[in-house]
Amino acid sequence: MKLKNILVGVGMMALLLTSCTNSNEGSNVSTTTIPESSQSTGTGNQATRVKPDNLSNSAKLYIVGDSTVDEFLKEDGSVKDTTYFYERCGWGGHIKDYSENLTIYNYGQSGKSSKDYLGTAYYQTITANITAGDFLMIGFGHNDEKSDDAERFTDASKPTTDNTSFKYYLYEKYIKMAQDKGATPILCTPIVRLSKTNEYTGDKVHITSSGDYRQAIVDLGQEKNVKVIDLTTYTKNLYTEIGYDEARYFHAITTGLSQTEPNLNAVDGTHINNYGAKYFDYYIAKELYNDNNCYLGNYIKDNITLPTKANDLKINTSYKYMVYQTPNLLSYVPSSNFTTITESWYGTAYGDVSGDPTDQGNGYIATEVSSGVFHVGQAKESGTSLFKGKITNTSEGIAFCFKQVSINDNFEVSVKAKVLKVVGDGKQDGFGLMLRDGCWLPANDSSYLSNYTAAGIWRNKNTDININFSRANRTAITKSGNTLSSYPSVNDTLEFSIKRTGQAVVCVTKYNGETYTTNYLDFDYIAIDNDYFYIGMFAARGTVVEFTDLVYTKTGQSQGA
């Protein structure tokens, strides 16, 4: 589609007709729109916009940004956040509800900054397909702030001409790219992070030691005459007006107190839900509609109305309530097969373990046999069934020697492994290093499942042996794509490591001279336990492994999502 083919004039005339410009000369952004209370029913726009008679019915809007823009939908349209009570949905997800004759491609991607988004397939798709008359809405900032992550960090304090600056990436890689194609860019400042104290300063409003990210966007819009939609100021004013207790209903909530009641202590302060996305997109739509200098406003419907909590706040249809209690390690007295020596490390076995894991006759061990030497796994000494436990898509039972870690910590952990026993049936076994959402003390309960990422080996069956894998729901394990032709044998040695830096987790397995690395970005580790990670060594189903040279290092505090 090319609007210039159906509008009066061509070339520059068409670009003028389709442009959105920053018309607030002499000021940063418009401050005339007052946030509306979440209890308001809405009155639509103040005046009906006069739209061109020759308006195209095939306009395209591309949206780029981070997790606060991402819709969190799979390719088939189903939700990714199957474990959330109110699932995440970024503000790019509901502009479609307020528009017409507009094809929207929401290419927001969780965990990305304006810098590392350039390496995505989405960016390549946009640069290959965007053309004259199209629109590009740009929503970055949350991850550009992460000064502890060189892959994503950009500096808001530096000018547009500095190739390490936030403004440089926004202009050179997005604004200029769109303008060179004849398309119209629109900048959006990032939504605030929810504050329990109702105070919106510092990183809550994206002001860090590396600059003011909202102000950088506003200044860039002024500098390049590009329209800016100031979501930071809008959400700050709205949240301050209605207070934390009401504002949290705009946000994703990870767990429920029951199948129908949200756990209001499990609020994701960064990511909004479908109701929040729809509410904020109403504001975006009004900003576009009421700006006669912005051609994109012609594709917004007349007389749109504000969403309401009663009508638009919906429980995730995929959510399944699960009773979970953080293990009380202060009162834990382990049986002899789960004893440890090293402080703050504990042994357990749980899940679909086919019997009492504390009964040594069942073969489960997660113990430190001498200082720094851990034996973990399951293998009976005799009997017709030497193997118990499993790792499958829908059920798991493992031995696990673990450390409880605050979700606020960055850390690195590494360990060496030597296979001691393999007496299973050639399927559903595995071992390695795992970073989990939830953990339990010894119990035989097949409902015990939680999200995790693993640097390790998982044999689904003899012809399906995987290196590095993860679980993000109760029905499927996700493979990294790395495979082996045969399962490790007795006396084989491996090395495993996991590094967490904010939203980024890197899992590494070394085996037979090869290194296998899997990166996880913005993975959900708080589906059931909102306060802790559990990092540890695991093994299951006839496999026993000796782990040595265990090194855990706290590397600082996470800068959050």
N, C-alpha and C positions, 0 to 999 in steps of 0.2 A: 504494500500500500504506500502511495506517495500522495500526500495532501496537496502538494504543489501542482499536481495534474488536474485537480478539480476546483482549485481556488483561482480567483482572478489574479493573473500575473504568474510569473515563474521566478526561479532563482531567489534573489534576495527578498522579493515581495512575499513569496511563500514563507520564507523563514520568519519574516516579521509577523505574518499572520498567525503562525503557529508558536510564537515564542512565549515564554514566561519570564518576566524580568523582575528585578528587585525595584519596585516603584517607590520605595520609601526613602527617597533621596534625602540625605542629611540625618537619617536615623538608622538604627540597626535593623529592626524588624517592626512590623505593625503590632501595636499593642491595643488595638481597638476591640479585639474579640475577647470578651470576658468569659472565663470558664463557667460552664453551666453545672449546677448541682446534679449529682447522680440520681437525685429523686425527681428531677424535672422530667416532664413528658416530652419536652421539646416543642418548638413552634415552627420548625423548618427555617428556611432562609427568609431574611427580611424583605427581599424583593425578588421577583422572578427575572432571571437573566434573559436578555434578548439574544437568541442564538442565530447563527448564520443559516440561511436557507439551504446553502450548499454544503452543509456539514457532512463530512465523510462518515459512513457507517462501518468503517474498517480501520479505525485508528488503533495504534499499539502503544501500550505503556509497559516499559520494562522497569522492574524494581530490583535494586541491589541493596545489600546490607548484611547485618549480622543476625543473631538469634532473636533480637527484638523486632525483626522484620519477617523472619522465616515463618512459614505457615506450619511447619512440622507435620507435613503429610507425606506419606509414602507415594510411590509411583501410581498405585491403584486408588489413591484418594483416601485411604484409611489413615487413622492417626498413628504417629510414631510413639507418642507418649502413652502407651497402653497401661502403664502403672500409675499414672497421675489421676487424682480425683477431679481437678479441673486442669485439663491439659494445656500446654503452651500453644499459643498462636500469636505470631508477631503482627504488628500493625499493617503489614502488607496484605494480610489475609482477607480483609473485608471491604476494601475500596470497591470491589466488584458489587457490593450490595447497594452502593450509592451512585453507580455509573451506568451508562447505557451506550451502545454502539462503540464500545471500547474493549479491545482484547488485552487482557492483563497477563503478563508473565512475571510472577513473583519469584525472583531468583535469589531472595535472601537465603543465606546459609549460616547455620549455627556455628559460632566460634570464630568467625572470620573478621579480619580487619580490612581496611582499605588496601593494605599491603599484600597480605597473603591471599586475598580473594582473587588476585590477578592470576593465580595458578589454577583456578577452578575451571571446569568445563563450562560452567555458566558464563564466565567472563568471555571465553572464546566464542560461545554461542551468540552473545550480545554483539561483540565486535564484528562478527561475520554477518549478522542479520539486521542490525539497527540501520535505519535509513531515514531520508528526509521526511519530515512530518511526524516521526515517532517522538516519544517522550521517554526520558530516563530519570527516575526518582532515586535519590542516593541517600542511604541511611546508615552511616558508620559512626563509630566513636567509642562504643563500649570496650572493644578489644584493642583498638589503637592505643588506649591508655596503658596497656600492660607492659610496663617498662622492664618486667622480669622475663619477658619473652621476645627475644630479638626477631623471631620470625613474623611477629605481628605488630610490634611497637612502631608507632610513628610519633613525632614530637610536635605538640600543638604550639609550642612557644616560638618555633622558627618560621621564617617567612616562606612564601610560596616558591621562591627561587631555590630554596635549600632542598636537595633531593632526599633528605631524611625526614622532612616535615609532613605533618598531617595535611596541610593545605596543598603541598606539592602533589601528593598522591591523589587527592580529591580533584584537583584541577587537571593535571597532566593525564591521568589514567581514566577519568570519568567525564568531567565537564568538557574538556577539549576533545576527547574522543567522540563524544556525542555531537558536539558542534561541528566537528570536521565531517561528520556523516550527514549533517543537515538536520539533526534531531535536537530536541529541546531538553536541557538538563534542569532538574529541580533539586535543591538541597534540603535535607531534613536534619535538624539537630536531634540528638538522642533523647529518648524519654528518661526521666529521672529513675534512680533506684529508690525503692520504697523505704521510708524511714519510720521506724517504730516510735521515735520521739517527735515526729512531725517537724523536724528541723532539716532543711534542705540546703546544705553547704558541702564544700569539699567534694569528695568523689561521688556523693549522692547526686550532684549536679554536674559531674564530669570536670571538676577542677582538681588537678593533681600537681605534683612537683614539675611535671612536664608541660604545664600550661592549662588553659581553659579551652576545652574541646568544643563546647557550644560556641564560645565567642570566636574561635578560629573559623567555624563554619559561617557564622554571621558576617564576619569581616571578609571572608572569601566571596560570599555572595555580593557584598557591597563592592568589592574590588573588581569582580568580573561581571557585574550586572546580571546575576543569576538569582531567581526567586528562592527565598528561604522560608520554609515552614518550621517555625520554632516550637518543636514538641517539648523541648526542655522546659521552657518558660510555661507553656500550657500545662504540662503535667505537674510541675512544681506548684503553680497557682491552684490547680484543681485539687491536688492532694492536701495542700495546706488548708484549703477551704473546707473540705469534707472530713478531714482527719483520717488517721491511720485505720481505725476500726472499720471505716467504710471503704477506704481506698484499697485495702487488701483484697476486696472482692474482684478487683480488676486483674488480679495476679493469679498465676498458676499456683495450685496447692497440691502437694505431692501425695498426701495420704488423707484418709477419712477416719473419723471416730467410729463410723459404721459405713454401711453401703450407701447411706443417704445423707450423712452428716459430715461436713468437711472438718478436718483438723486445722483450726485457725492458727495453730502454732507451727504449722508446716508450710508456711507461705514462702514462695520463691520471690524474693524481693526484686529480682531483675526482670524476670519474664512475665509477660501478661498472658491472660487466657483469652478465649474467644469473645467473651463479653467485653473485656478491656480493649481488645483489638477493634471490635466493632465500634466501641465508644470513641476511641481515638481516631478511627477512620472517618467517623462522622465529622470530627473537627477538621481533619485534612480536607474532606470533601467541601466543607463550607468555605475554607480558605481558598480553595481553587475556584469555586463557584462565584464567590463574591469579588474576585480579583479580575476585573475586566481586561487587565493587561496579560492575563494568562489564558492562552487558547485552550489548554487542557480543561479549564472550567466549563467549557461548552459540552463536555461529555458527562457532567454530573447531572443527575436527575433533579427536576424541580420539586420543591416541597418535601425534602427529606426530613425525617424525624429522628430524634435522639433515641438510642436503644435504652432499655430499662433492665434493671436487675431481675425483676419479676419475669420478664419475657425472654431475656437473652442470656442469663447465667445458667448454663446447663452442666450437669454432671457428665463426665466422660463415659460414654457407653461401653468402653472397653475396661473400665475400672472394676477390679475385684477386691473387695475388702479383705485384708489379711491381718490377723492379730499378730503383733510383733512387740517385743519388749527388749530393750537394749540389755545385753547380758551383764549381770552384776558380778564383775570380776573381783571385787573386794571380798565377797563372801564365797567365791568359788574354791571348793576343795576337790581337786581332781583325783580320780582314781589313779592307780599306779601306772597304767598304760598311757596317761596323759600328763604326767609330771614334767616340769621344766626346771631349769637352773637359772638361766638368764632372766634378769628382772624385766618385767612387763611383757614377756612372751608366755603364751598359754597354749595348751593342747586340748583338742576336742575332736569329736566326730559326730556328724548329724545328718539328718535328711532321710532319704530312702535307703537306710543301712541294713534292713532285713534282720532286726534284732537289737538287743541292748548293746550299744558300742562300748560300754564300760565293762562288759563281760569279756575277759581276755580270751576266752575260747572262740570268740567271733573274729579275732585277728586284727582288730583296730589298734593302731598305735599312733600317737603324735607326741613323742616324748624326747627329751634331751638325755641321751644315754651317758654322756659326759659333757663337760663344759664346751659349748660351741658345736657339738655333734648331735644332730637331730635325726631321728628315724621317724618317718611319716608314711602311712599307708595302711593297707589291709591285706593280709594273707594268712589263712589258717595253717597250722602246722600239719594237720591231717584231716581226713574225712572225705566224703564224696563231693562236697562243695567247698573248695578252698577259697573261693572268691565271693565277696559281698560288696554292696555299694555299687554305684554306677555314675556315669556322666552321660546324660541323654538330653534330647531336646526338651522333654517335659518333666523329667525327674532326675534328682541328683542325691547321692549319698557319698560323702567324702570324709577323710581324715584331714585335719587342718591344724597346723601349728602357727599361731597368729599373734599379731600385735594390734591393739586398738589405737587409732590415730585420729586426732581432731580433723574435721573437714576444713579447718582453717590453715592447716599445715602444708607446706611444700616439702617434699622429701625424695630421697633416692634409697633404694634397697637392692642389694645384689646378693647372690648365693651360688655356691657350686653344688652340683648334685651327682651322685653315683647310684646307679640302679643296683639294688640288692636282691630283689625278687620280682619275677614275672610269672605268676601261676594262674592267670585268669583264663577266660574262654575266648580271648582274641577280639573282644569288643567292649565298648562302654567304659574303658579304663583310661587313666591318664595321670599326669603329675606335673608339677612345676611351681610357679610363683603366681599368686593371685591377689588382686585388689578388689575387695567386695564391698557392697552396700550393707548387707546384713550378715550377722553371725549368731550362732546359737551354741549353748553349752550342750554336752552330750545328750542326744535324744534320737529315737527312731520315729520320724514324722515326715512323710512324703510331701507335706505341704511346705516344707522349709526350702524355699527358693529365693534368691535375690540376684540383682544385677551384679555383674562383675566383668573385669577384663583380666586375661591371663597370659603371662609369658610361659608357655608350657606346651605339653603334648596331649592331644586328645585322640584316642582311637575309637571312632564310632563303630568301625568294623575293620577287618583285616585289610580291606582294600581302600579304606578311608581314614588315613592317619594324618592329623592336622597339627600344624605348629602355630601357636598363638590363636586365641579365640575369645569370644565374649558372649555374655548374655544380657539382653536388654528387655526381655519379657519372659513370660512363663511358658511359652510354647515353642521357642526355637533358640538354638545356639548359632551365633554368627561366626563363620570361619574367616580367617585372614586371607586365605588363598594359598598359603604355603603348606606344602605336603611332604610326607616321607613315603618311601616305598616299603619300609618295614619299621616296626615298633622297636625302640631301643632295647637292647639285650642286657642281661646281667653283666655288671662291671663297666658298662658304658658310662661316660661322664658328659655332663652338660653344664652350661652356665645360664643363669636367668637374672634379669634385672628389670625393675620397674621404676620409672621416674615420673613424679607428678610436679608440674609447674602450673598452678592455677587450673584453667580448664583443660590443659594439655597433659595427656598421659602417654608415655612411650614404653612399650613392652618389647623386650629383646630376649631372644633365645639363641644360644650358640651351641652348635652340635656338629661334630664331624668336620670341623674346619670352616663351617658356614655360619653366617650371622643373619638372623631373621628379625627384622624390626617392623613393628606395627604401631602406628600412631592413632590415638583416640582423642578426639577434640569435642569438648562439651558433652561428654558421656554422662548419663544420669546415674550417680552413685548415691542419691538420697531418696530413692523411691520408698524405702521403708524406715531407714534410720537417718534422721535428719542431722545428727550431730557427729557421727563417726564414720571413718573408713575402717576396714579390717584388711591388713596386708599380711600375707603369710604363705607358707609352703603347704601344698596339698598333694594327695595321692589317693587312688581309689581302685577297687576291684582287682585284687590279686597282685597289685603292684606295691612294692615297698622301696623307698628311696632314702638314702643317707644324704643329708644336707649339711654342708660345712662352709666355713668362711663367710658366714652371714654378716653383712654390714648394713646397718640402717643409719641414715644421716638425715636429720631435719635440716632443710636448706633455707628456711625462712617462712614467712607468712604469705598465704595466697592472697592475691589482689581481687579474688572473687570473680563472678561471672560478668 
